[in-house]
Amino acid sequence: MVTLEPVQVGDHVLVGVEVKLPKTTLLSISTSKGYIMCGALDIGLLNEVLSDRQIIAARAVGVRTLPQLLAAPLESVTIEAEKLGIVPGMSGAEALLLMM
C-alpha cells in the first residue's frame, strides 16, 4: 500500500510518502529540490553511479514513521546536499528546510 500525506515543516507543507512492503516500510519526504528517506536510500549509489544527476538527498536509519524521519539525525547525505550545508547528525526537518 502507498500512502501520500502532507507533512508540515516550518511554514511549508511537503509531500510524505509511505510504501508498505513485506517486512519493511519505505519512507520519504520531499521538497522541489531534494528529499530525505529511510535507510533504504543508497547514498553511495547517488554519489557515485548517479553523480551526473546532482541529487540532493539524505538518509536516516532506524525510522518507522514520517514523524520519526523528521526528527531522526541524518546518517548520511549526498555530495550535493553537503553543498547546501546539510550534514550527518542534523535532523531530517533541518535538512528539509535547507532544501527549500
N, C-alpha and C positions, 0 to 999 in steps of 0.2 A: 504494500500500500504506500502511496506517495501523498504526503500532506504538505501543502503550502500554507504558511501563516505569516501575518505581519509581525515584525519584531521592532520594537521601539528602542532606538539607541540615540540618546540625547534628544534633539529636536527632529530626528529623521526616522522615517518608517522604512524598514528594509524588508527583504524577502527571506524568510526562513524556509528551508526545505528539509523534510524528514522522510527518509526512504526506509521502510521496514523490510528487512531481508531475513532469511533464515539465520538465526543465531547472532544477528548484528543489526544495527541501525546506522545508516549514513546520515550525517547532519551537515548542513552548510547554511551560512548567512552571507548574502552578497550585497554589494553596492554596485554602482555603474562602473567602477574601476577595478574592483577585485573582490575577494571573498576569504572567509575563514571556514575551516572544515574540521571534522573529527579526524582521528588517527588514520583513517583510510587514505588520506591525501598523501601522495608520494612527492615530497618536496624535491628530492633528488632528480626525479624524472622531469619535473618542471624546470629545474635549473640547468639540467644537462641536455636531455633529449629535445625538450621543447623551448630551449632558451631563446630562439628567434621570435617566439610569441610574446616575450616580456610579460609574463603572467605575474600579477600581484596577488599573492595568496599566503596564507599562514595556517598552521596546523596546531590543534590542541589534542592531547591524548587523554584517554580515560573519561571522556564525557559521554553522557547517555541522553541528554536533553538539550534543547536550544538554550534555555537559561544557563545551563552548565557551560555550554560552549561560549557564551558571552563572558562568563565570569572566570573561566579557567585561564591559567597562564599559558601563553603560546610556547610550544615545544620547539618549533622550527618555522622559518619564514623563507620565502624566495628572495633571490638577489634583488629583484625589482621592488619587493616590499621593503627591504632594508633601505633602499634609496629614498623611501618616504618617511624613514625614521621608525619603522616597525621593527621591533627586536624580540627575540625569545624572552619570555618572562613577563611581558606586558599582557594585560587581559585582552580577550577577544574583542570586547567593546571598545577599548582604547585603540586597537588596531583598525577597527571598522571606521572610527571617527577620522583616522588619518587617511582612509581610503575614499573619503568623500570628495 
